[in-house]
Amino acid sequence: MTRKANPRTPTTPGSVDAIRERLVRVLPALEVGMALPLIAEIEQLKHERNAVVLAHNYQTPDIFHGVADIVGDSLALARRAVDVDADVIVLCGVHFMAETAKLLNPSRTVLIPDQRAGCSLAESITAADVRALRAKHPGVPVVAYVNTSAAVKAEVDVCCTSGNAVEVVESLGVSKVIFLPDRYLGQHVATQTKVELILWDGACEVHERFTGEEVRAFRQQHEGVFVLAHPECPQDVLVEADFVGSTAAMIDAVARARPPEVVMITECSMSDNVAVEFPDVRFTRPCNLCPHMKRITLPGVRDCLRDLSGEVRVDAGVAARARRSVERMLLVGQRRAA
């Protein structure tokens, strides 16, 4: 899901009504009433700063439906970040996403509302770890999930997301690849390709908590439920799912199947945000929250726009090398579309 970014248009009474209509589908009326003044303030600041807000699918509904100009998974945000017509980009997500936006927009100001919004997966590997892997496996190319720091991206050959990992791995035209840092995503990719993958032992603290037993319990409690799982989940979860894919792919799958009831085995806010688009589908919510995503709040978005705080900076030398690995990832998608 993406929306057209138009940061120069201030909020009008009509647009506030549209925002209210979206929010009342997922939030109590009291919370909507409390959020709307902040949303109006943020919209005015976006107009004054010529700013655009990018929000990941795991953001809370007040941000996702209230102030975001562009929403989506990490791949969609990376692609759209290069096209925005704005002086300031506010990234509502975690730090590696803001770094990626900065890599692709070196001349623009990129802000994150809370610098503490990290990622357990990104923190599971360092640039030194990548160099050690290269030394251990000389000549083997390295593919890094975008859930990594700019310093790690600078050490690899190409990046990928959960949505294009198989495509990126196979684009290298080799028989063996180092794939990092998520071992569960790597195990899933390995089932989809003949390329041998050397994996790193990283994991997402949110997705790792799901279990196959939990999925089976959902099925017992909700007859006929359609189960969608993110590939960062353990293999016993993926085996039990009806569909495995990125957050964007999950949305597409629901749109195609239109099942009466679904459960999305991923971060909790995803279901809240997607449910607005599918009022005819009942969403059962497995509530594993990402504590890092939840550091991003409406007051934080307002404050960073008002004060231009939380600016994301990347060392120029690191940025140049990291940018290449991200651009190579985007190029793979462009070749497929051509």
NUSE-426341 format. One line per field, with one value per residue (C-alpha): z negated, y, x negated. Coordinates in pm, whole numbers, padded with zeros to 5 digits. Each point is the difference from the previous one (the first is absolute). Layout:
BEGIN
pz: [Z:...]
py: [Y:...]
px: [X:...]
//
This chain:
BEGIN
pz: [00000:00094:00004:00218:-00191:00023:-00281:00128:-00055:-00353:-00180:00090:-00187:00265:-00042:-00379:00047:00222:-00260:-00273:00210:00037:-00366:-00146:00167:-00211:-00305:-00276:00056:-00303:00140:00339:-00163:-00186:00313:00244:-00142:00013:00352:00111:-00158:00175:00334:-00038:-00088:00304:00213:-00159:00021:00341:-00173:00077:-00248:00086:-00229:-00022:-00018:-00368:-00109:-00220:00182:-00112:00192:00282:00082:-00153:00127:00238:00364:00106:-00175:00068:-00076:-00001:00376:00086:-00226:00153:00351:-00073:-00203:00316:00165:-00269:00075:-00343:-00188:-00315:-00037:-00329:-00024:-00236:-00049:-00148:00038:00283:00210:-00063:00092:00324:00082:-00065:00221:00287:-00075:-00102:00068:-00198:-00373:-00140:-00348:-00227:-00285:-00254:00045:-00241:00247:00079:00121:-00167:00340:00121:-00328:00038:00248:00049:00287:-00162:00003:00375:00063:-00203:00206:00321:-00130:-00093:00337:00255:00328:-00121:00053:-00294:00000:-00294:-00105:-00017:-00373:-00054:-00079:00267:-00121:00078:00334:00092:-00035:00217:00371:00011:-00232:00009:-00178:-00101:00314:00251:-00180:00233:00306:-00128:-00097:00341:00184:-00103:00222:-00245:-00179:-00354:-00185:-00352:-00120:-00312:-00266:-00043:-00024:00032:00313:00131:-00070:00185:00299:00009:00063:00302:00184:00097:-00111:-00313:-00281:-00280:-00282:-00295:-00336:-00027:-00069:-00055:-00362:00104:00264:-00185:-00281:00222:00000:00216:-00302:-00025:00366:-00053:-00297:00219:00245:-00275:-00138:00337:00248:00359:-00094:00272:-00154:00142:-00145:00041:00107:-00303:-00202:-00096:00246:-00206:00035:00376:00046:-00169:00204:00311:00137:-00070:00115:-00075:-00153:00346:00136:-00290:00093:00362:-00106:-00208:00291:00235:-00230:-00198:-00267:-00268:-00277:-00005:-00251:00084:-00182:-00027:-00203:-00160:00160:00348:-00042:-00136:00304:00264:-00147:00109:00364:-00034:-00204:00123:-00147:-00370:-00142:-00294:-00162:-00146:-00212:00008:-00006:00116:-00287:00239:00249:-00291:-00096:00294:-00114:00130:-00250:00111:00365:-00090:-00204:00260:00270:-00225:-00125:00293:-00260:00040:00317:00146:00120:00165:00046:00363:00069:-00153:00177:00346:-00035:-00174:00264:00270:-00170:-00036:00358:00129:-00181:00161:00340:-00024:-00028:00289:00226:-00079:00079:00332]
py: [00000:00340:00344:00290:00227:00361:00184:00347:-00038:00101:-00184:00113:-00069:-00261:-00181:00002:-00162:-00266:-00067:-00024:-00245:-00229:00021:-00077:-00341:-00105:00227:00089:00335:00150:-00080:00140:00324:00028:-00073:00241:00327:-00152:-00123:00347:00150:-00254:00066:00372:-00066:-00226:00286:00250:-00231:-00147:-00335:-00345:-00280:-00362:-00264:-00372:-00245:-00064:00357:00071:00095:00365:00042:-00245:00137:00343:00169:-00236:00106:-00328:-00334:-00347:-00263:00071:-00061:00234:00271:-00037:00028:00295:00186:00082:00156:00235:00372:00133:00170:-00204:-00370:-00127:-00377:-00162:-00335:-00118:00141:-00218:00112:00365:-00071:-00160:00306:00218:-00219:00053:00370:00134:00364:-00009:00026:-00334:-00009:-00283:00097:-00209:-00089:-00292:-00187:-00277:-00358:-00323:-00152:00290:-00006:-00372:00063:00253:00108:-00193:-00315:00039:00041:-00314:-00192:00113:-00116:-00338:-00041:00178:00091:-00072:00302:00142:00087:00204:00041:00371:-00049:00089:00311:00219:-00122:-00360:00097:00160:-00339:-00209:-00045:00060:00044:-00167:00009:-00284:00076:-00038:-00216:-00300:00223:00184:-00322:-00154:00321:-00053:-00307:-00198:-00332:00124:00321:00133:00114:00212:00070:-00170:-00378:-00062:00209:-00171:-00344:00096:00136:-00323:-00193:00220:-00018:-00243:00249:-00116:00254:00058:00146:00230:-00072:00314:00025:00253:00008:00045:-00273:-00249:-00020:-00153:-00379:-00263:-00109:00352:-00012:-00335:00147:00287:-00253:-00191:00317:00154:-00260:00080:00287:00095:00013:00233:-00005:00219:-00193:00133:-00254:-00341:-00284:-00179:00311:00024:-00367:00064:00313:00023:00282:00117:00339:00356:00241:00140:-00350:-00077:00295:-00112:-00354:00122:00218:-00298:-00261:00219:-00272:00054:-00008:00037:-00004:00173:-00153:00314:00322:00089:00341:-00151:-00145:00328:00188:-00253:-00054:00349:-00099:-00321:00070:-00327:-00210:-00088:00034:-00210:00181:-00189:00276:-00012:00364:00140:00219:00194:00086:00112:00266:00201:00209:00289:00245:-00122:00062:00348:00082:-00114:00206:00303:-00015:-00183:-00243:-00362:00060:-00316:00032:-00261:00033:00099:-00287:-00259:00155:-00021:-00373:-00078:00193:-00226:-00313:00152:00133:-00345:-00142:00256:-00068:-00368:00102:00244:-00270:-00227:00280:00085]
px: [00000:-00133:00147:-00100:-00235:00110:-00180:00086:00375:00102:00277:00352:00326:00082:-00329:00038:00341:-00157:-00269:00265:00200:-00304:-00097:00343:-00017:-00297:-00011:00248:00176:-00174:-00344:00097:00114:-00331:-00205:00165:-00142:-00351:00061:00111:-00313:-00223:00167:-00065:-00365:-00035:00126:-00240:-00302:00085:-00017:00130:00072:-00086:00150:-00064:00290:-00078:00069:00301:00324:-00008:-00328:00069:00345:-00035:-00317:-00184:-00034:-00161:00052:-00128:-00261:-00372:-00032:00286:-00140:-00347:00141:00225:-00262:-00193:00306:00128:00019:-00093:-00280:00059:00080:00141:-00043:00249:-00163:-00328:-00348:-00130:00298:-00083:-00362:00115:00209:-00305:-00220:00243:00053:-00343:00093:00326:00053:00117:00152:00107:00235:-00192:-00367:00043:00224:-00244:00034:-00112:-00071:-00212:-00192:-00078:-00284:-00279:-00222:-00286:00215:00054:-00371:-00066:00256:-00167:-00337:00145:00176:-00223:00165:00356:00231:00192:00369:00126:00361:00081:00056:-00366:-00199:-00158:-00340:00100:00155:-00333:-00173:00235:00060:00374:00297:00339:00334:00227:00199:-00285:-00259:00027:-00016:-00309:-00182:00062:-00094:-00363:-00028:-00215:00038:-00074:00091:-00054:00344:00038:00108:00341:-00038:00375:00036:-00314:00145:00316:-00194:-00200:00322:00074:-00333:-00276:-00265:-00184:00035:-00249:00208:-00060:00164:00217:00372:00279:00107:00366:00035:-00218:00258:00269:00032:00162:00203:00141:00109:00168:00187:00124:00138:00180:00154:00087:00125:-00099:-00234:-00253:-00350:-00264:-00352:-00305:-00315:-00188:00203:-00142:00044:00266:00217:-00052:00091:00335:00081:00217:-00214:-00355:-00123:-00101:00248:00077:00052:00233:00219:00009:00092:00293:00116:-00006:00155:00243:00034:00266:-00261:-00377:-00280:-00327:-00295:-00207:-00018:00333:00067:-00012:00350:00136:-00127:00104:00346:00104:-00051:00206:00315:00155:-00282:-00020:-00353:-00112:-00292:-00297:-00144:-00379:-00109:-00333:-00124:-00223:00276:00215:-00254:00133:00298:00209:-00155:-00341:00085:00125:-00310:-00252:00173:00028:-00359:-00162:-00129:-00102:-00199:-00153:-00359:-00222:-00376:-00064:-00241:00233:00300:-00157:-00068:00330:00193:-00138:00131:00348:00002:-00098:00301:00231:-00156:00096:00365:-00031:-00142:00294:00248:-00169]
//
